[in-house]
Amino acid sequence: MTVTLTRAGRGGGSKPEFASDNPRMALAQLGSETHLPCLIHHIHNEKVSWMRKLDQHILTVDNFTFIGDERFSAKVEEGEFSVKWTLTISSVSERDAQTYECQISTSPKQSLSLDLYVAVPRVEIVGDAEVVVQSGSRVDLKCRMRGILEMPHKVIWYRNGKKVVGIIHTAPEGHSSSTQGIIVGPEERSGSPETPVYMSTLMITHARKEDAGNYSCVPHDEGPKDLPFAKVTLHVISGEQPAAMQHSNRACGISGFPGLLAACLPLTAVLARSGHVT
């Protein structure tokens, strides 16, 4: 048996139809450029348009753009057995997380919807906002990065606004099943895609008083820009264990004193006055 395929659908007797492998969902990084494809067989001379479903705004018709927002554009590519209409959105924003429809101007009209989700990056410090260590102790400062679709080429740590040169390890931590505030989707639909989670660790092998300060981590190069600010403050204590650290009953991030309980904010104030915190 011989099967004959009609080239590109510009000719032939079959009716226009959407390809079965058209995606129905897309995930874009905030600030990136995304491409929404629409593959159609046997299009003949019908017009194809992209519409934003929420406000019924026609964005493009064939190669022509019908919206004042210059971030939107369309491209038509003819393949061997189908034609692809691609809607491109540059500098993707959270408000672009909507449902889009690819439409064929047949009678009745045919349409295929595609949900666009936008990954919003988040950086958070793992552990306490203030960490107190004894001079000479090892310190591991960790930050977790979510809503970033590709692993950053490099993660830079800063201390008091200046780049830190040290032992930095960054690796995938799995996937985030909790996407609240990370994935923005059409009408807050359920079933949004998961995003990777990355962890970066700055290791200080022997803490010194010069290591004290405010630390933050930032994905560099391929990482998203303008990430929310998150920091951890490191205090380095020299000499004997201060008495103020021996009589408290609330947990605090104190390294080098196993089982020690202390009150975070009162502790910092007392140590600062006594000259033990740097």
Helices and strands as residue ranges (DSSP letters): E 17-18, E 25-29, E 34-41, E 48-52, E 57-61, E 64-65, E 72-78, E 83-89, G 94-96, E 99-104, E 110-119, E 122-126, E 130-134, E 139-146, E 154-159, E 162-163, E 167-176, E 183-184, G 186-188, E 195-204, G 209-211, E 213-220, E 232-237, G 243-245, E 253-255, H 264-274
